[in-house]
Amino acid sequence: MKKISSIVAAALSVLLLFGCSGNPSSSSASLDELFASRRSVRAYEAGKTISEAQVRELLSACQNAPSWANQQPTKYYVAMTPEKVAAVQDMVGSNKDKIANAPVLIVSTFEKGKSGFFRGQQANEAGDFWGAYDNGLSNAYLVLKARDMGFDTLIMGMRDADALRGLFSIPENEAVMAVISLGYRAEDPSVPTHRSLDDIAKFF
């Protein structure tokens, strides 16, 4: 009986240590760790794949990003088939070779006339800039969640918006913003230097 009690106690200790799932690998990195490890990756491992279910999990996390009056203007167009990925690779200028082995490419857009508007009128001088602002917030969630899932990303502003619009039948009321590569890093990028805090923040 004493031996059985010891086994039960040990099992309870494991559950308390790792949570009810009993799987220590299910815990996520801290936010500070994600900030430190997230980099713009320009070389990806060949032969690695990412499933649609994983991309759905990733984009579902983006839906938690804040937006103007909860307008949620950001849209995503996901290239996963070899044909679509190859087509998008031809639309990102000099970044093509850098994302050659990324298995997924995501086009990020936002619906115009939503964020920054109230009853169809601009709420202030920024207008649709608020849509771009909200799109950036959503993409920030995307790259951090991607890193949390073990993926790496590169946000590309050099892209052929008209060609992308035709490839994915993106409507005219959406502004094409970035193409984001998704894959596994083939090398660890160097850590960039940052401006001093006093250069970017003023305290009063």
N, C-alpha and C positions, 0 to 999 in steps of 0.2 A: 504493500500500500504506500509506504514511504517513497519507494522507487517511482511508482506511478505519479504521485504528487509532484515529485521533482521534474518529471517529464512534462507534466501539464504546466508547471510554473515556467519551465524553459520555453515552451511553446507560446505562452502568453507574453513573455518578454520579447520574443521575436516579433509578434504581432504589434506590440506597442512600439517597437523600434522602427519597423518598416511600414506600419499602417495595415489596414485590413486586407489589402491586396497581397501582403507578404512579399512584394516585389520591390527591392530597393532601387532598381533601375528606373522605376516609374516616376521618381521625384524629379522635378525640373531644376535647372540651374537657377540661381538667384538672378534678379534683374541686373545687378551690378556685374555679374559674371557674363551675362548676355551682352551687355554694353561693351565689355572688355574683349570678348571673343568675336563679335560681329565685325566683319570687314567687307569691303568691296572686293569680291574675288574675281580674278581675271584669268584663271586656269582651272579647269574642271577635270575630274577623273573620268576616263573613258569607260564605257560599258556599264555604268551605274544607271539604274532606273528609279523612277518615282511613280507611285500608283496614283490613279485618280482619287482614290479614297484619301490618300495623304494630302493631295492638293485641296480637296474639299475641307479637310480638317484645318488646313492652313488658312484658307479663305474665310471659313466660318469664324476664326479668331479675329479676322479683320473687321467683322461686323460689330465688334465691341468698341471700335474706335469712335470717338465723339465726332459729331458733325452739327452744322448749323440747324437748330430746331429739329434735330434728328431727321434731316432730309435724306441722309445716306446717298449722296450723289455718285459715289464711286462705283464703277463697273469694271469687271475683269474678263478678258478674253484669253483663254488658255490654249496654247499650242502644245500638244502632246504627241501626236502622230509624227513619224519621221518626215512626212511630206510637209506638214504645217510648220514644224520646227525649222526645217531647211528653208522654207519660204521666208519666215521671219528673220532668220540669220542674214538673209540678203537685204534686209531692210534696216539694219542698224549700223551702217557705215563701217568705220574702222574697228568697231567692236566685234565684227564677225568672227575673226580668228580667236579672240579671247573667250568666246562663249561656245566654241565649236563642240565641246563634249557635254554641254548642259542639256539634260534630257527634257526640260520643260522651259518654255518661254511664255511670260505672262504680259499681256498688254493692259495697261492701266488707263482708264478714262474717267471723266466725270460728266454728269448731265448738267448742261448749262441752264441758267435761269431758276435754279433751286436754292442752293446755299447763297446767302447774301441778298435774298429777295423776300418781300412780304406782300402778299396779295398781288403778285405779278410785278411789283415795282422794286427797284433797287433800294435796299434799306440804308445804304450809305455809299460813299464814293468808291469803295472797293469792288462792289458788284460781283462779277463772276470770279474775281480773285479769291473769294471765299470758297468757291468750288474747288479751286486748285489747292487752297489751304487744307480743306477737308480731305482731298485726295492724298496729299502728303501725309496727313495723320494716319490714314488707312494704310498707306504703304509702309510707314514706320512700324505699325503693328505687324505687317506682313514680314518684313525682314527680320524682326526680332523673334517672331513665332517660328520662322523658318530656321533660324539658328537654334532655337530651343528644340526643334525636331531633328537637328543634326544636319541641316541643309545650309547651303551658302547661296549668296545672291549678288547681283550687280544691277543697280538701277541705271538705265541708259536713257539719256535725253536726246542723243543723236539717233534719230529714226525717221523713216519716211512715213509721215502721218497719212498721206493720201493712199499709199500702197497698203498700209495696214488697214485703213478704213475699207478698202475694197476687198481685202483678203477675208476679213471677218464680218463684213456687212455692218460696220459700225455706223449708226445713224448720225446725221448731220448735227443733231442737238447735243452730241457728246464731243467733248474736247479730248483728243488723244494726247496723253501726257508722256508716259514712260513705257519702256519695255524692260521687264525684270527677268533676269535669268535665274534659274533654280537648279541647283545640282550639288555636287560634293567637291570641296576644294582639293586640288591636286598638290597644292603647296600652301604654306602659311604666309599670307601677305605681311609686309612690314607694317609696323604701327606708325601711323602718320603723326606729325607734330600738330598740336593745337594752339590756337591763339590763347593768350593769357585771359583769365576770367575778367580782369579789369578792362580788357579791350572790348568785350562784348556785353558787359553788364555795368550799369551805373546805379549806385545805391544813394538814396536821398533820405 
